[in-house]
Each structure stands twice: as C-alpha cells, then as structure tokens.
C-alpha cells in the first residue's frame, strides 16, 4: 500500500519550492502534477522539488518529473531537485536520467 504523499508549496521569487514527504506513487503523482500545474498557471517555470523526506518514487512519479522538465525547459525554466538521497540518485543513474540536483536551497535558487 502506498504511503500518502504530503505536499507543501511555497513561492520564492521566480521559483516554486515544493517540499514532499512520503512516497511518490501513482495516486500521489497525480496530486504532485496538479501542484506543479498550479505554479505553471501562475507563470512560474522554475520548480524546486525538495525530496529529503521522499522514500520512494515509482514510474508514475518519474513520468511527472520528466513531464515537468519538458514544460520548464519549454518556458526557459528548470526543474531542480533538492536533498536527493543516495538511493534515489542511484536509481536516476541506473535508468539514465539526469536532473539538476542540489544539496543547498540557496544554490538551487541562484542557479
């Protein structure tokens, strides 16, 4: 059974910081996508996902992230990942996906 994903969003300048806690599975990926779309609707295309408290990302979650990269780049923005665990970094490496990964919020905001 999938853990519920908690989503907290905060606008910082031209960035949307979305802090996630739990598992990004099929149902929660839809909720995450809706939250990201809210930022896009406000013309914010620099999305920072804080993954420090995320324990698992399923293929549905990865699809949302890849869709977000495409939308951000199409609007001169970026998807940035913050506080990614070594396990998740290894998963990204194994499947050949490269993300902008940061360990410090101020660095993510400046980039």
N, C-alpha and C positions, 0 to 999 in steps of 0.2 A: 504494500500500500504506500502510496506517495505521501511524503510529508507535505504539509501546507507550506507554501512559499509566502513569506512576508515581504512586502514591497513598500519602501519608503522613498519618496521622491522629493528633491529639493533643487530649485534653480539657483545656480551660482553664476552670475554674469551671463555669458552666452553658452553655458554648459548646464546640462541636466544630470545631476548626481542621483543615481538610483541604487539604493542600498538594498541588498537581497539577503534573506535568511531562510535556509531550508534547502529544498530540492527543486530544481527547475525541471519538471516533468511535463507531460502532455497538457494537462489541465492548467497548470501554473504557467506554462509557456504562453498560453493564450492571454492570461492576465498580464504577464510581462509585456507582451506585444501591444496590448491596449495601452499600458502605461507609457511605453515608448511613443506610440502614435499620438498621445496627448501632447508630448513635447514637440513632435513634428508639426502638429496642428498650430502650435504657438511659434513655429519657425525656429525652433531650437534643434540644430543638427549636430551638436557635439554632445554625445551621450557617454557618460562615465558609469559603468556598472561596477559597484563595489561587491566583489564576490568572496570577501573574507569569511562570511558565515554560510557559504554555499557548500553543501557536502556532495552534491551530485548534479550533473547536467546530462539530461537524456538527449536523444537525437532531435526531439521536438524543441528543446531549448537551444541546441546548436543551430537549428534552422532559423529560429528567431534572431539569433545573434548574427548569422550570415546575411539575413534579410536587412537587418539594421545597418550592417557595414555598407551594403549596397546603397541604401537610402541616404545614409550620412554622406558617403562619398559623392553621390549624385547631386548633393546640395552643398558641396565644399565643406563638409563637416567630417567628424571622425567618431568611431566607436573606440572607447578606451576602457580597458579592464584594469581594475584596481584590486590589490591584495589577493592575487590568484594563488591558490595552494599549489605546491609542487605536483601533487597528484593531477590536478586539472591541467597544469602546464604540460605534463607528460602526455595526457590524453590529446591535447591540441597538437603536440608534436607528432604523435603516432598517426593521427588522421591527416596531418599535413596542413593544418590551418594555422595561419599566423595572425595574431592580434597585437595591437599596441597595448603592452602590459606595463603597469606602473606599480610601485610599492608605496608611493607617496602622493597624497591628494594634490599638494601644491604643484608637483611636477606634472601631473595629469592635467591640471588646469592651465598651466603655462604652455603645454605642447599643442 
